[in-house]
Amino acid sequence: MIEHYAFWTEEKLRNVAHETVNTISMLMVHCTWNQYKAIFIRYIQIMNSAKSKGRDEQLRDAVLLVVALSTSLHQWSSSAAEKPKDFPKQVEKLDEFVLKNISVPLRKMLTTRDENTVIFRAPLSEALTSLIMCCSEEQITAELPGVLTSICHILRAKSEELRDAIRKHLCRIAVFLGPDYFKFILKELKGALQRGTQIHILSFTVHTLLLALEDHLKHGDLGDVADMLIEIIMNDVFGEASKEKEAEGYSNKMKEIKHNKSYDTGELVAGNIFLKDFGHLMTPVKYLLRERLSLKTQRRLDELLRRFSLGLNKNEEAASSDIIILCHEIYTQAIDYVNENIKKKKEEEVDEKVEHFLVQLDARPVKTQLEYSLYIRTMQKFSFELLRTAITKHSSLFTVANLSSFVPLLASSLTSDDEGVVISALKLFTMLVRLDFPDETDRYFTTAARSVMRIIKDMPSTNNELCQSCLRFMSAVIRHKEDLKLKDTAISYILKKVEPDLDEPMRQGVAFGFVKSLIAKHFMLAEIYDTMDIVSKIMITSTSKEIMEVSRSVFFTFLMEYDQSRGRLEKQFKMLINNLEYPAQSGRQSVLELLHLIVNKAGKELLQKLGSSFFIALANSSISDDSPNCREMATETIGLILTKLSQAGGDLTFIEKYIGMWLKQNKNELLARCGLHMYSLYAVSVGYDSNEELNEIALNKITSILKAARKSDDVSSVEVAHELVYISLTTLEKLKDETNLFESKFENIWEYVVDK
């Protein structure tokens, strides 16, 4: 009834055709065995007829029906499925039907050489795979490789569209077969794609298959094929095909060549295998490192190892101590290998007198000599980077027990001639300083610090990664290691060297980190005072919010905890007060933040000394600053000064005197406003009843302002006095919370406030 809908040729009805195929697949499960065989054979005949008559669309639809029927048979073959009553109970009969009646014509159709119809016929590989998996284990082993070979050989085609289609079907086959049969597919792929551009197609296809299987793989499923996978990766990245691709004038538009997926494959494999199997991936890498490598090859190798490291840190075992053991083994095996070869070389050395009479047949050896330095530095760097990533991602591994054995290795690595090894060691060392190691291990940090200082001294500038890593390590080791003993002259030298970096956007973060560590540990050096003068300027002039905060924190700690002579301290505070008028708002805010910190931290004696100068400058900012934020910050700091002095029983006479003088101003409107503003802060912070004389002056001032505003008939004069009227009313609003303004003595004020 519905079969003819599967052969619709109109494009707009293709969805109907696909749904028909799916429906037939479900219906076939409910047919008898004889009906199934008859229908299957009829569809094969339709397929053969369409091929012979050149009806490509009918061929395509017939192939889809064959694939659908193969799925039905596979459902029957599973032990739990409900089967037809006449379904063969003997496996031999099922094998005979599949292999003789079905498999032969389907395989013949699949292997027919016709590039025009190969895309339509390619799904037959899925059907054949599904049918063969219904057979006995013996027949599966015998027949499956042939089907896989047929489909893999089509990947040699020049058509990119065809290769993409074949890869799609191969992925479906891989998912259908599951991880247990992935080795079958890899073997057939390697056999079909062996030279030239086929190597790149092989690598690209393997990566596509791994992505398709990713959700179906269990941890360790790729362990059995690790050797095959790394061989494919190495051939693609470092083999002859790779050299041809880099040759001058070589160009190819194949996407398998343009997009190298071998690095991604390496990451996927490293993330799946057991850590004990990781040696399979490293073996060819070690062999490669024993050769003399070009700079390009070294870079490709570094990238491959980096991707291995990323994969390992996604590995399920990465959170266990096994990853620590693996890192240690990689390092020690490299050292042992080099030492063993050096020992052999010494044993083979001939006495100088005997050597004089020997003919050197290999005076110009063709064979490349071993490059021990490249081997050892690559393995060391890989070990350190892998360990650093592991302990960063998994905090449970960051323990003394796990990492104490690495401290001597790291200390010795700082003497390496390779900059990359030293940088990797320093990055790891910088993390380890936070741990409390035993005394016998802690001594290595002092040794390391001295080595690092020598490196810094030998550097012409700090503008390189090695020097920046050294400075980060020094900052960390000074901060975290209490028993660290370093010469003051060495610290002073480094401090002067990093001073220019304090104002360099790319390096100031590291420079401030070093200065901050010295201040935190109270290093008493003359150079620190000079450096703080620079920091105090950066705190105001920097355009970076983060650097402003860091410099302000450092400078505040310096002011509060370092010995300051009277003249120097006054000079610093004068500098801060002067910069309350700095042109940039960010600079003024930074100064106000610091002043607030100082006032909050200061004791009674210091606050009494600072109160007068701070009060006048802050009062000016609270009224005249262009920025509302700055005015608010200044107001808040004044309130804090008044509150702390009042609570500590400090002398407020000076402040009260100035408030009174400003309130008596009749000609200078700005000072009058300032007086009212300061009076409102005084009343709130100290208390309304603290100074009756000041209250009387303020209330008289408010009354006169409100009276003048009510009586004035000149509109322009009212506008000029608007700010005075506003601050007067604001002051009254604050006073109502401090005293009862509705008493009779305040009646004369209210008659100018309330419109009668």
Order of alpha helices (4+ residues) and beta strands (2+ residues): alpha-alpha-alpha-alpha-alpha-alpha-alpha-alpha-alpha-alpha-alpha-alpha-alpha-alpha-alpha-alpha-alpha-alpha-alpha-alpha-alpha-alpha-alpha-alpha-alpha-alpha-alpha-alpha-alpha-alpha-alpha-alpha-alpha-alpha-alpha-alpha-alpha-alpha-alpha
